[in-house]
Amino acid sequence: MNIKLILIDPKPALCTAWRTHFNGLPNVEVIAGYFEELPEFDCMVSAANSFGLMDGGVDLAIIRFFGYALQDNVQKRILYEYLGEQPVGTSMIVETGNATHPYIAHTPTMRVPMEIIHTDNVYKAMWAMLLAVRNHNLINERKILTIACPGLGTATGRVPYPEAARQMAVAYRYYLSPPQRIDWRVAEGRQTDVRFGGDMGFHIPPETEF
């Protein structure tokens, strides 16, 4: 099922990075602005922490937009499904109660607010969100067709805009073109693209060094 991805953030430099790294990928729109201004989206991505504490940044804007009861619902799901801590690399679809914008994808990029430079957390979060939307659409009558997504890891996480955009685009590209079989060639190719993760071949790409 085709989905539309709206990458939205008020920072022009991040939008420029998105346009560069998502160039040529289908069904992507980059908007310099705020998600509250969008007339249409089915699901807003919450670039979250593992504990569903939505009191800062985009998360605070989300609960101000949808209502503070949403945070309670997120935390109840985390307590029940993840025993109180939702790992980075997972994403869960939560109903908002809003008829026009019915879902958020609660997607931790970090355990608690911290820098996540030199990690693959942005890739993990983007990949998990896309899989959560796919799995939702496989079993639910009301589909998620349009996703609004902010910059992942670019605020508190301090991931440089080009690197965050690169990791997000890698995940989206693999989502669009999954492998037909799995072998070490596939695994090594994907690790080479992602670059981070702490394996024996760990190298810090020079463009992300300060």
N, C-alpha and C positions, 0 to 999 in steps of 0.2 A: 504494500500500500504506500503510495506516495504521500510524503508529508512536506509541509512548507516550514522552513526555518527562518525566523525573523531574529537577526542579531541586533540587539538594541542597547545602546549606551550613549550617554551624553558627551563622552570624551571623543573628540575628533580623531586623536591619534590612534585610539583603539579601533575606531571604525575604519581608518585607513589600513591598519594591520589586517583586519578581517577581510577587507576587499582584496588585499594582496594574496592572502593565503587561501581564501575560498574562491578565488578567480577560476571560473570554468566549472565549478560544481553547481548542479542544478537545484532549483527550488530554494534559493537562498536570497534573502533581502537584508541589506544592512541599513539601519536607520540610526542617525544621530539624534537621540531623544530619550524619552522616558516611557516605560511600558504602560503607564497609566493613560498615555495619550493614544495608544493603539485602539482602533475601533474593533478589531477582530483578532482574537487568538483563543485557542482552546485550552492551552496549558502554558503556564508561566514557570520557568525554571528558577527554583530557589537555590542559589549557590550557598549552601548551608554549612553549618557545623554538625558534628555527630550527635548533638544533644537536643537539636530542635529549639535552640535559644535564639529567637528571631527578634533581637532587640537592637540591631545595628545594620547599616548599609542597605542593600537591596532587600534583605529579609524584613527589615523594619518597614520599608515602603510597601512590601507585599501585605503585611498584616494590617497596615493602615488602610490599604485599598480594600482588602477582603474582610477585615474584621479580626479582632484579637482572639476570637474563638478558634480561628484556624490554627494558631500556635498550640492551643490545648489539644486539638485533634492530631496534629503532627506528633506531639510528645506522647500521646496515648498510643499511637501506632508504634513509635520507637520503643516504648516500654514493653509492648506486647510482642512485637515482631523481632526486636533486636535486643531485648533484655536491658534496655536503657542506653545503648550506644549504637548508633547506626554507622557502620564502617564507611570510610572513604572507598569508593568503588562500588557503591550501591546507590540506588535511586528508587523512591517509592512515589506512586501517583496517589495524591490525596485530593478528595473532593473539597471544593471551596464553598459550595452553597450558592455560587453566583451563576445565574442561568446563562449568561453570555460567555463567561470565562470559567468553565466548570472545574478545572483542575490546576493543581501545581505539581511539579515534579521536585520533591524534596531530595536534594542531591548534595551531600557533603563534599566539600573540597578539602576540608581539614577537620581534625578532631575538635580542636578549640581554636579560637583566633590565633593565628601564627603565620610566620612567613613559610611559604612552600616553594621558594625558589630552588631550582636544581632537583625537583621531583617530577614525577609523571602524574601528579594528582589531577591536573587539568584534563589530561587525556582520560584518566580513569573515570572522572566525573562525567565527562561528555559521553563517553562510551556507555556508562551505566544508565544515563538518562535516556539515550536513544534506545537501548534495549528495553528499558521500563515502558517507554511509549509503545514500542513494537509489541511487547507482551500484553499490554493493556488492550491494544487494538485487536489482538488475536481472540480475546475472550469477551469483550464488552460490546454491547450494541452501539453505545455512543462513542464514536471514535475520536481520537485526537488527530486532527489534520493540520493544525497550525500551532507551532511552538514558538513562544517568545523567550529568548535566551539572552541574559546579560553576559558581560565578561566574567569568565571563571578564574578565580585566583588573582585577579588584577588589582584588588583594593588591599585589604589586610594581608593577603597572601604575597603581594608585591612581585608577582610574576610579571616580567616585562611584557608589554603588549604584543610585540611580535612573537614571543615564545608562547604566550597563551593562545593567540590566534592560530599559531602553527599546530599546537597540540589539539585544539578543538577541530581544526580542519582535517587532521590525520584521522581522528575518530569518525568524523562524518564521512570521509572518503571510504573508510573500511566498512562503515554501515551500508553505504550504497553498493559496494562491490565485495560481498563476503566471499571467502574462498569456497571452492567446491570440494576440497579435501584438505586434510591437515597433515603436514609433515614438517620436518625441521627447516626446510627451505621457507615455508610460510612463517614459522615462528621466528626465525632469524631475520627475515625481511621486515616483519612487523616490529621487532625489537629495534632494528636499525632505524626505522622511521620514528619510533617513539623516543628513542635515545636514552631515556632515564630508567631507573628502576633498581640500581644497585647490583647488577650482575657483574660477571668477571670482565665484561667489555665496557664497564662504565667509563664514560668520558663526558666532561662538561663541554658542550658545544661552545666554541669561542664567542659566538655572537650573544651569548647570555651572560658572559662574565662582566663584572663591573670593573 
